[in-house]
């Protein structure tokens, strides 16, 4: 059967079972997924899974969310299964139906949800950039704003976005993606009104270390039989002397200064940060709003391979607009509130270029900011200029 015709199956059928407590945190959802990992990965046409709440994709809201009011108590904690296409339950046998709930011993359960991924050719990647957002994009490309989050940069691998300037081990540098900054010792340039050399890549971290022994790390929820590579896609560009003098600890067109980095708590009873509204500024689409749809997304590289990857957050753009486009890689994602707390580093946009699977979730991919800062030697976003030095 051709790959394009391999579908995942869904059902509203409730299989008989004794009532169990519903998962109360992201950790419990991850444990349930881990317990069902072999089955989930064997589903025909499964593109990947994540944990969060049941999501009404055609309405753009969580199941149980009314009038835009987000109350986790009214929602349904779930394992999200991403597929190419749904087949009506009437056309399937009982053995091929995905159950309405998943379980983990001794007495834990959650709902299931099936979400259709769009083929890349059907995904809109260039939303209108008129009005105030057009001015933001113009400024990023045509004004000398200094070294600040949101500006376009070109590294050893590709063109992308400077997420923010942070301090790592006493040095100021640009936080961006590995696939933008390139390998260590690559030169990085600021694009725009003045093409200038701003620094050198000193840290390249494509994947997180394999640390299943730490219970708060995503890797601890991957089994030995079915491991995955945790993609973080981090690049750190140490600024030269001229770059340090122009560095600013902000993101252009967002409230300044940034707040304290958001701290992920897998035991939070409200499943935070799933459901949070976020915003980010990238050099391609300017300022875009979005919402964290799910945590712990894992996907397969192809239908003929058992190689799986994972990332921290899936972010859905506002309305039908994408949250990021080609060139926005590396932008900082912050909470869309008065605090503007950094929450993630975006590394992938609407189109998933890192797999030959024919469709993927219509979301952006991002790495949890606490993990980013940890892997960069407990780096600081809210730095003080006098504490940092540069090579003369």
N, C-alpha and C positions, 0 to 999 in steps of 0.2 A: 504493500500500500504506500503510495507517495507520501512524503512528509507533510505536504500541505493538506492532506486529507486525514491526518491523524488528529482526532479531536478528544477533548476531555469531556467527561460525563458528569452531569449534576442532577440533583434530585431534591425534592421537598419531602421525601419519604422519611418518616421517623421510625427507626428500628427500635424494637422493644428492648427496654433496659430499665434498670432501677434508677430512680432519680439520684443524681450526684451533685455535689457543689460545683458551681460554675467558677472558672478561673477568675482570680481577683487581681492579677498583676501580669506584667509582661514576662516575668520569670516563669510563672506557672504556665503561661501560653507556650513559652519556649520548651518547657519540659514536656508538655503534651505533644508538641510537634516532634520533639526528639523521640518520643515513644512510638510515634507513627511514621517516622522518617522513611523507612523502607517502603511502606505502602504508598506514601505520598509521591516518592520519586518514581514509582512504577506505574503511576497513572498514565495511560496513553495520552500524549499531547500536552502533558504538564510542562509549562515553561518555567515555573518556579513557585515558591511559596513565601509568605511573610506572616507576621502576627499583628493583630490590631483589633478592629471592630468590623462587623459585617457592613459592607458599603454598597449603597444603591448607586451604581455607576451611572445609570441613565438620569438620575436626579441630582447627582453631585453632592450627596450627603450620606451620613452614616444612618444605618437602619435604627430608627427610634429617635433620631434627632429632629426636633420640630422647631419651626420658625427661627432657624439659625442659632438656637440656644444649645450650647454644648454642655451636656450633663452625662458623664460616663455611666451614671447609675441607670440611665434609660437605654443604654446601648447593649449590644451583644458581642462579648469578647469572642474572637474567632481566629481560625487559621485561614488565611486567604490563599486560594489556589488560582494561579494565573494560567489561562489557557488560550488557545487559538480561537476556538468556537465552541459554543454549547450545543449539545444534542438534546432534543426534548426527551423527558423521562419516559414517555410512552414508547419511544423507539429503542429503549434499552432493556436489558435484563436486570434482575435484582442484583446479580453478581457484579455488574459494571456500573452501578449507581454509587456515587459518592454519598456517604451517610450525612445526615444533617448535623451530627455531632461527632467529635473525636474524644477519646478517653485516654487517661493515664492512671496507672495504679497508684495508690489503692482506691481513691475515690475522687477523681478530678475530671472535669469535662469542659469542653468549650464548643462553640458552634463552628460550622464550616461555611465558607463562602467561595463562590467561583466568579472570577473576574476575567473578562475577555481582553486580551492584549491586541492592540491594533497593529496591522502590518505597517512597516515604516513608511510606505508610500501614501498612507492615509493620515499620517500625523502632520498637523500644521506646526511648522517650526518658526514661522515669521509672522507674529501677530502685529497688528497696527502699532506703530511707534510714533503716534501723533501727540500733540499737546505737550504737557509738562515732561513726559518721558522722552519725547524727541529732543528737548533741550538737554536732558541728562546725557543722552547718547552723544549729542553734539559736543558738549563740554568735555566728555571723556576722551574724545578723539581729536579735539581741536584747541583745547586750552591746556596751558601748563599748570596743572593742578598740584604739582609736587608728586611725591611718591605716596600714594593713598589708595585705599581699597577701591576697586572698581575699574582702574585704568587698564588699558590693553598692554600686554607684554608679549614678547617673543623669546622663547627659550630654546634649549637645545633640541626640543622635540616638535613643538608646534606653537601656534599663537593661542593665547588664552587671556585670563583675567588675573590681576593681582588681587588676592582675596583681602588681605589686610597686612599691615606691617606689624610684626611681633618681635619680641626679644627672646632669643634662645642662647643660653650659656654666655650671656653678656654681649651678644652681637645682635644688631638689628638686621632683619631680613624680611623679604616678601614671602608670605605663605601662599602657595598655589598648588597645582597638581604636579605629580611626577611626570605625567605625560605632556605637560607644558614645559616645565623647567628642564627636563632631560636628565641625563646621568650627571653624577658629580663632576665638577670642573667645567660644566657647560656655561657659556656666557649668556647672559640674559639682557634684553634691551627693552626700553620703554618705547612704545609706538605712539605716534601722534604728531603734534606740531613740531616736536624735536625728536629725531631718532637718536637715542642716547644709550650708551652702555651704563647699566645701573648696578650690576653685581654678578656674582658667580654662584652657581648651584653647589651647595655644600652638603645637602642631605637629599637623598632620593629613596623613598620608601613606597614601593608599589603594593606590598602586602604586609599585613600585620603578622607579628611573630606568632607561632603556634603555641598558645598557652592555655590548653584545656584545664590545667590545674587551678586556674583562677576563676572562681565561680561567677564573677561579674563580666568576664570576657565572653564575647559572642562565640568564640571557639569552644567553650566548655559545653555548648549545646549541640555539638557535632559529634556523631559517634565514630568510633574507630573504624567500623565497617563502611561508613559513608562520610568521609571527611570532606571539608571544603576549604578553599583558599579565601581568606578574608581580605578583600581588596580595600585598601585605604587611599592609595594614589596621592601621596603627600610629597610635595617638593618645597624645599626651603632655599631661598636665594639670598645669600649674605650680601648686603649692600656695600658698595664702595664708599669712599669718603664723601663724594659729591651726593650720592644717594642718601646717606645718613643725614646730611644737612637739609635735605628736602623732605625727609620722612615725616609722616603724620599718622597718629594712631587711630584713624577713623576710616569710615567707608563713605565715599562721596554720595551725597543726596540722602543720607540717613541721619537721624538725630545723633548729635555728638554730645559727649563721648559715648562709646559703647559701654554696656553694662557688664557685670560679671558673667563669665562663661556659664552656660546652663550645665547643671550637673545631672547626668542620667542616673536614675534610681530604678532598677528593675523591679523593686518591690513596692513602688508607689501604687497605692490602691486605685488611683484614677487613671492608670496606664499611661501617665505622662511620659514622653511628650506627644504621643499619638493624638492627633486631633488639633494640635496647636497650629495657629496661624503664623506664618513666617514670611520673610521678605529678604530679597538679596539683590545686589547690583552687579551686573556683568557688562562687559564692554560690547556685547552683541545686542542684547535685548533691553539693556538699561535696567531700570528697577521693575522687578516683577514680584507679585504676591503669590503665595501658595499655602499649602497645608500639608502637614506631615500625615501621610495616609497609613503608614505601617512601619514596623521595625523588623530588623533581622531578615531582610530579603535575601533569599538564596535562589540561584538559577543555574541551569545547565548550559554548557557551552555548545552542545549540539545534541540532536536526538540519537546520534550514533556513538556518543561518548558518555562515560560515567564521570567526567570531570565536572565538578560543581564549584561555584563561586558564591561569595556572600558579601553584602554591604550592610551598613547600619540602617539608613533611612530611605524610604520612598517618599518623594514629595510631589504632590499633585498641584498643577498650576491652577490659578484662579479661573473659574468658568471653563471655557474650552481652550484657553491659551496655555501654551507650554510655560513651565517655570524657568526653563533654560534652553538655549540654542547653541549650535556650534560656535565656539569662541568664548562662551561663558564659563568654561571649565576653570575651576580654581576660585570661584567667587565664594565669599563668606555668606552663610545663611544665618540670619538673626531672627529673634522673636519679633513678631509684628505688633509691638506694644510700646509703651513709653519707655520701657527699660532697655530695649534693643540688645538683648542678651545673645551673644554668639552661641549658636547651637550646632552648626555643622559646616563641613567643607564640601562643597558640591564638586563632583568629579565626572558626572555623566548627565547628558541631556535627554530629551525625549527619544531620540533614536539611539538604539543600543548597538554601537559599532564594534563591540568586543565579543561578538558571538555570531554564529551562522544560523541560529534559531530564527525561523521566519517572522516571528512577532514577539514583542515584549510588552511589559506594562507601559502604559502611557504616562510615565512618571520620570522624575529626575532622581539621580542616585547621589547619596551624600554620606560622608563619614562623620561619626559623632565627634564633636569638638574636643571633649575630654580626652579621648584616645589620641587625637591629633597632637594635642599639647604634650601629652605624656610621652609619645614616641619622639618628640622633638626636645627631650630633656627637660620636661616641665616648663615649657615655654610660656611666656606671658603676653597676653594681648594688651592689657592696660599697663603699658610700660611708661617709665619716666625717662625722657631723653638723656638726662645726666648719668644714668646708670649704665649706658651702653657705650661701647667703643667700636672702632673699626680699624682695619689694617691701614697703615699709612703707606 
